[in-house]
């Protein structure tokens, strides 16, 4: 692409961003704008960013969970599982990339972290406590709250491998939750169904201690593109 064409596209993006600044964009239109603002050849991710009206300093206002996205994320995920017995068999049959118990724990202790997601069965959590200092800072330590500690290992592996199960948590600074909704190549229907599932999940797990406006602001964007504000109630109304 020539520099001239690039400049025209960048100017168009700037105009679109200014036109919709401080306005809530209809959801279909927001996805259309995101797709029209593509400036790279690779298939960027489409992301949801939500600022929640919660006080993250309060223990009873933490937001951490998983959402099951109907259309998946389109991203390949390497899954490791620390378990044993029948669960180990189920993990392998469901397509886990790494499966083990003490041997896998030792590999991780040695710095071998060749996975994007780590699952564990409850019976292994005591053995895994020593991995907290290694996995915690990387956001990889399994936790029952986001479904990564489970006895339903086979089902969990399948969902994650298909990109359907996505973990999220509200950041301590700003109470912002970010959830991938798929790729730019996804259809409007796929992106919309994933958006609805994400907003519904956030609504469902609203802490009872949180008062006032819960969805402070909700934005859609691509990895390298502009963001557009939407009305979350419209997402809940998607058929």
Secondary structure, DSSP 8 states (H G I E B T S, - for coil): --HHHHHHHHHHHHHHHHHTTTS---HHHHHHHHHHT--SSS--EEEEEEEES--TTSGGG--EEEEE-TT--S----EEEE--HHHHHHHHHTT-SEEESHHHHHHHHTT----SEEEE-GGGHHHHGGGHHHHGGGT-S--GGGT-B-S-HHHHHHHHHTT-EEEEE--TTT-EEEEEEEETTS-HHHHHHHHHHHHHHHHHT--TT--S-SEEEEEEEETTS-EEE--HHHHHT--
